[in-house]
Amino acid sequence: MSDDRTNSQPRSWLERFTDLFSDDPQTRQDIKVIVREAAERSVVDPETLTIIEGALQVSEMQVRDIMIPRSQMMSMNINDSIKDYLPNVIESAHSRFPVMGEGQDEVIGILLAKDLLPLILNEQRTDFRLKEVIRPATFVPESKRLNVLLQEFRSNRNHMAIVVDEFGGIAGLVTIEDVLEQIVGEIEDEHDFDDEDSLIKPIDDTRFMVKALVTIDDFNEHFHSHLPSSEFDTIGGLVTHHFGRVPECDERISIDRFTFTIVNGNSRRINLLEVFVSEP
């Protein structure tokens, strides 16, 4: 007996989506093209398209692309008293903090803010020892792929890792939220705010990670530049205009004394840029 389901019932989105892979894509770019065709045919919605493209991009990115650099890490020393660091814990509203030892590259462990609650409630501040509550730290190289890191976060139930450079020095830190944001977009909470420090992060003296939504005025103020801001509000808009289209990841373009490389984005917008600054 023949199956008349196709003629009598609407086909599911999964069946239609599967049909698009009949040509056996060979590369990630092939998959991106197929998924975008699926979105054009309304097989998947725009948000699903963004998530799929983000998931594909994560497998091409490294920890160094999204890490919080060492200069912006909020940490505490193992010898600090609770009076020294408790105000910073409360003010920052972060949930995890690296705990440093005597050496500048010695991370002893991770403090979870929730582990301080019993101390505060019981007011046992005099005999409290930080080393008794810290958790073991996880270390990852700058070159680790984000998809591998995400898998490790899930299997080890860690939410933060300390990033080390090729010489074993502390380069920064990365959290599971940082990785997930590359897939689903910004995860904002009541403590998030868009200041310049959160939008422009230095990698070294000449390279910076810049979120595409930073305003051109803030960009100019930070780099003492004069990029035009009359037609576009954000640096992502300006870069897209110079490309004449929404650029692909890893594409680059030079504007004035800046070289912009697309680090993260999708078919509709740029999310993250690496900016190389040449001498004026």
N, C-alpha and C positions, 0 to 999 in steps of 0.2 A: 504494500500500500504506500502510495507517495505521501510525502509530508507537505500538506497544504498550509502549514502555519504561516509561511512567508506571505501567502496571498490573503489569508484570513485575519491575521493579527499583526499589529505593528511590531517591528523588530526592536529589540532592546538596544540602548545606546552602546552596550558592551559589544554586541554582535556587529553593529555598524562600525565601531571603533576598531575591532579586530580585522575587519575587511581591509582597512587602510594599510595594514602591515603585510598584505599579501605579497608584496614585492621584496620582502626580507631586507630591511634596512641594514646597511653595512657599517655605518658610522653614527655617532651621536647627532651630527648635523642632519643626516637622513631622518632620524627620529624627530628632530625639531621641525623639519619641513612637514612631515606627516601629521604631527600634532597640530601645527598651525592650519593645515588643510582641514583637520577635524573640527577646529574652532570655526573656520569659515563656513563649514557645512552644518554648524550648530550641533555637532555630535558631542562636543564638550563646551562648557561655558568659559568665559574669559578668566574667571578666577582659577578654574581647574587648569587652564592653559598656563597661567602664571606659575602655579605650583609645580606642574610637570617640568616646565623649562627651568625652574629654580632647582629642582632635584637633579636634573641633568647637569646643570652648571656646577653644582656642588662637587660632583665627581671630577671636575677639571680644576678646582681651586685648591690652594694649599693654606695651611694654618697662617702663614705669614701674611696672607691677603686680608684677614679679618681680625687678627689678634689685637688686643689692647697693648700698646707698647709699654715697655718697662717704666718709662717716664710718667705714664698716666696710671700706673698700678696703685691702688690704695692698699697698703700692707701695714703690718705692725711687727715690732720686734719682740722676740721671745722674752726679753728682759723688761719690757714695758709693764707698768702697773695698769690696773683696770681704769684708774683715773686718767691715764694718758690716752687710752684708745677708745673708751666707751663713748665719749662725745662724738668721735668720728664715725663710729659704728651707727649711732642713732641718726646722725645728720645725713650720711650717705645713703641709708636705707638699702645697702647691699646685703645679700644673704651670706656671702662667703668672702673670706679675706686670707691672702697668703701671709704666713707667719715666718719672718726672716730670723736667721741666726746671727752669729758674729760676723761672718763673711758676707760681702755684698752679693755673692751668688749662691748663698746658702738658704734654701727654702726648707724649713723644718716640717711644715705641715700646713693644713688649711683649717681656719677657724670658721665654724658655722655660727652665725649670729644667734640662732635659736638655742645653742648650747649655753648662752649667757643668761637665758631667762630664769632658770632655777636660782642662779646666783643673785640676780636682781631681786627676785621675789623673796628669797630667804635672807637677803642683805648680808650674805657671807662674803664680804669683800676683803677682809683683812688677810685671810689665809688662802685666798684663791691663787691657783697656779695655772697659768695659761697652757703649759705643756701637758697638763693632765686632761685637757678637753679637746686639743687639736686632733684633726683627722689626718691620715697619711695623704701626702701630695702625689698627684700623678704628673709625670713629665712627658712632654711630646716634642719632637723636633719641628722646626719651622716648616720643613718640607712635607710634613704629613698631609695627605689628601683629606679633605673635609668629610668625604663619605666614609672613609676608614675611621676617622675620629668619631663621627656620629655613631657608628656601629660600636666602637669601644665604649663611648659614653653610655649607651644603652645596656651593653652586657655587663659593665662594671658598676653601673648605677652612679657614676660620677657626673657632676655638673660643671666642674671646673678643672682645667689642666694648666700647668705651668709650661710655658714655651721656652725651649733652650735653643741657642744658636749652635753652629758647627763646632765651636770651641767649648761648649758646655756651660756657657754663661747664660744668665737669665735674659731672655729677649722680650718677654711679656707674658700675658695669660690669655686664655680663650675659654669661653663657657658654651654650654649646650645651647643657650639662647642665641648666642652669636651665630652658631651654625644653622639653627632653625630659621633665623631671620633671612638667611640667604635663600631659603625655600619658599617661605610664606610671606615674606616682607617684614616690615618693622613690627615688633611686638612691644607695644607701648603699655606702660602702667602709670599709676598716679604719680610716680616719682620721676618719670622721664621728663626731660626738657631739652629743647633744641638750642643749646648754646654752641659757640664756636668750637670749643674743645671736643664736643661729641661729634661734630660734623667733619672736622679736619684733624687727622691723626698722623703725626710724623712717623715715617719708617726709618729715615736717616736724615742727613743734612739737606739732601736734594730731592728726596722722594716722599710723597704724602699719599695717604688714602683719604679720598674726599667723597662724601655722599653727594649724589647728584642733586639733591634738593637744597643744598647750601645756596644761599642767595649770592648773586654776583657781587653785590655791594659788600657782603661779609668776606667773600673770597678776595676781593680787591684790598680790603682793609687788612686781612691777614697777610697777604703776600706783597703788599705795597705796590699793587699793579693798577692798570687802568683799562681792564676789559670793559667793553660797552655794555651798559645795562638798560638802555632805553627801550629795546625791543623784547628782551627776555628777562625774567626774574631770577631764574636759577642757572647754575653752571651746567646742569644737565640739559637744559633747554638750549643754551648757547652751543654746546658741543654737538647736539643733535642737528642744529641748524647748519653748522659748518660741514657736517657729513652730508646733509641734504636728505637724510633718512634716519631711521632708528638703527644705529650701528650694532654689529655683532660683537660678542665678547672677544677680547684680545685684539680687536682693531684699535688703531691709534691714529691720532691726528695732532698736529702742532698748531697752536694758536698763540701768537705773540711769543713770549719766551717760555711757554708751557707746552709740554707734550702730554696729552691725555690718552691713557690706555683704558679701554672698557674692561672692568673686572667682573661686574655682575649686571645683568639686565635681562629683559625679555623682549618679546616682539612689539611691545607697546612703549617701553620706556627704559632708560638707563637707571640703575640703582647705585652703582659704586664705581668710582674712577681711581686709577693710580695716576698721580700727577708728578711728572719730573720737571723740576724748575732749573732752568739754565741761568747763568750769570747775566745780570741786566746789562 
